[in-house]
C-alpha cells in the first residue's frame, strides 16, 4: 500500500506560489540504495551500441569479402581472355602473342579499372605474360615433378621450344618490370578494423616463390610444321633402327620455325609411338609425341642426348591433306596432252637424246643407267605416274633438265612427281630410289603444287623406299600419307610402313610427311627443314 505524504512548502521570496512537494515511499526507498547499485543505469544502451557496431562490422567485412571474390572473378576472366587471344600466336609470332594478350586483358574491368598487364618482353618468370612449354614430364626429365603436367617458361637465350602462354592477372605494382596495373584492392569497411587494403591472393605458384594473382594457361595445337611429321594415329609412327643417323636440321632464318619442333609423332600408342632399337643416332632439336610414352630397346637412351622429348602433345593436322582428293582430277587438268604410256629404261644405251617430257604415264617410270656425264634427263613440269610409279634403280643417274624450269639457276630443273592409282600389291614399292642411285630434282617454285617434290595418293597403299646416296639432290617435301596394313609389313615392329629411309647417305629433302617412317641402314638420313607447309593453327586449349 502506497502512502502519500503531502506538505506545504512556504512561499518563496519573489511572490512565487507555494508548491506542494510529493514524495512516495518508493522514492524514499530508492534514495536509500547504495551507489554500487546506481552504477548499472544505461548498461543496456552500451550493449546495444556494441552489438550494432559488431553486426555492422561483420556485414561490412562480408561485403568486402564479396568484393574481393568479385574482383578475383573479374581478374580470372581477364586472364582467360588474354591467354586465349595470345595463345594461337605463340609459336609463330610470340611478340604478337604478348600484345594481343595485353590488349584483350585490358578490355576487362576489375574493381572499376581495366586490367593492365606488362608484356614482359624478356619473359621474366615474375612477369604478367609468360611464354613457355606445357606438357607431360616423365620421371627421367623432372625428378621430383615426375608424372605431372607442367608449364615451363621459355628461355629466350637458349631458344627453347614453346607451345603455351600463361597470363597472370596480378595487381601488384612493380616499377622494375614496368607494370601499369592498379594498386592493392581497397576495402570499403576494412578501415573500421584497421585494414585499408589487401593483396588479391591468387594461386599462381612460380618464381619467385609465393602466390600471385589469378592466371590462365593456353596450349596451342597446330603451328609452323616440322621437318618430319608422322601422321599415323596408332601403332608406330617412327621406328629408328640400324647404326645410321637421322638428322633433322633447321636451315631457315626464321627463329620461330624451330620452336614448333623438328619431329612430330601423332601416334597415341604409349608403347610404339616412337621405337628406338639397335645403335642409331638421332640428331634433332625436339620431338613432339602425342602418346605418353615410347619404346627404347637396348642401350640407346634418348634422354641422354641433346634432343628434347615432349610427351602428351597435340596432334598436328596434315598440311597436305588436300592432295588426297586429286587423283581423279589431277590427270586431265595437270597433264594435258598425249598419254605417254610407260617409261622403262634398263641401260645407258636406251637413254633418249631428248628429255623425257612431263605428263601422264599410266605404266609409271623405271630408270636404270646413266652417269654424271650422260644422265637420264627429264623435262621440267608435273609427272603423274600409275603402274610401277617412280623407280630409280641401282647405279642410275637421273636429272631433271633445267631448260625452262630452273628458277634458282643451279642447273637442276623443277618437277613434281605425283604417284596416283590404287592398284596395291603386297610386295610392290611404288616409289623406290635405290641406295646407289642419284636423283637430282627441285620442286616447282610456282603454282598450287609448289614446294612438293614427290607425293603419293593415300588410296595407293604401296610402300615407298628411299635409300639414295649423298650425291642425290632432292629438295622440297616428300609426302606419303598411305597406311599399309599391319599384316603386310616390310621392316619394323610387325606393321607396314608408308616410307622406309635407309642407305649409306641421303639428303632427304626439306620435309618428310608420312603416315609412318622406318629408318634403317648405316647412312645419314638428312632432312633440311626450312619451315615449309605450315600446319594451320586451328586449336587453342585453355588448360588451367
Secondary structure, 3 states (H helix, E strand, C coil): CCCCEEEECCCCCCCCCCCEEEECHHHHHHHCCCHHHHCCCCHHHHHHHHHHHHHHHHHHHHHHHHHHHHHHHHHHHHHHHHHHHHHCCCCCCHHHHHHHHHHHHHCCEECCEECCCCCCCCCCCCCCEEEEEEEEECHHHHHHHCCEEEEEECCCCCCCCCCEEEEECCCCCCHHHCCCCCCCEECCCHHHHCCCEECCCCCEECCCCCEECCEEEEEEECCCCCCEEECCCCCCCEEECCCCEEEEEECCCCCCCHHHCCEEECCCCCCCCEEECCCCEEECCEEEECCCCCEECCCCCHHHCCCEEEECCCCCCCCCHHHHHCHHHHHHHHCCCCECCCEEECCHHHCCCCCECCEEECCCEEECCCCCCCCEEECCEEEEECCCCEEECCCCEEEECCCCCCCCCCCCCEEEEEECCCCCCCCCEEEEECCCCEEEEECCCCCCCCCEEEEECCCCCCEEEECCCCCCEECCEEEECCCCCCCCCCCCCCCCCCEEECCCCEECCCEEEECCEEECCCCEEEEEECCCCCCCCCEEEECC
